[in-house]
């Protein structure tokens, strides 16, 4: 699996010919601009133009399979389960404003927390966390503060953690300090196989 950051809170997960776009901003976003790219699956955590850019992840004649909201989904070799949580993005607090996604592809389970704004996960998510290899955790802005983000990923016990802050670099620095990982240099991508991931123990990966 290859994970790349394509913009604030936006990622690409790739395995072989399959690409999953995570929360690409819309071309209508007044805050974020991301170049268009092609994807087979698009995950949208927040129904907001900063997060729901299906058009951004649509290139050429390929129409991506769009997943937006709670439920179970299958798209080829990719399995996705979405869980509703509270969010406060854009200044509007909502009990179902964010969707957490648990993605299974390429033999790896990835937990994508989206715009999660509370440090506790719903019970239905908690029951599915065994074997989560990678967690994408939001830090700062209207999401988790560094301490809450650290405590949450520690409780999940993933093999690898990818923190993300929209614009708050101080929050990322505080999170890395809480994780005891102050010397990490950002990479342009994270490439990992299931066997390599299994040998990791909460490693923090910083993407640029």
Beta strands, then each sheet from edge to edge (+ up, - down):
strand 1: 2-7
strand 2: 10-15
strand 3: 18-22
strand 4: 41-44
strand 5: 65-68
strand 6: 71-75
strand 7: 78-87
strand 8: 94-105
strand 9: 108-112
strand 10: 134-138
strand 11: 160-164
strand 12: 190-191
strand 13: 203-204
sheet 1: 5+ 4+ 3+ 2- 1+ 12-
sheet 2: 6+ 7- 8+ 9- 10- 11- 13-
end
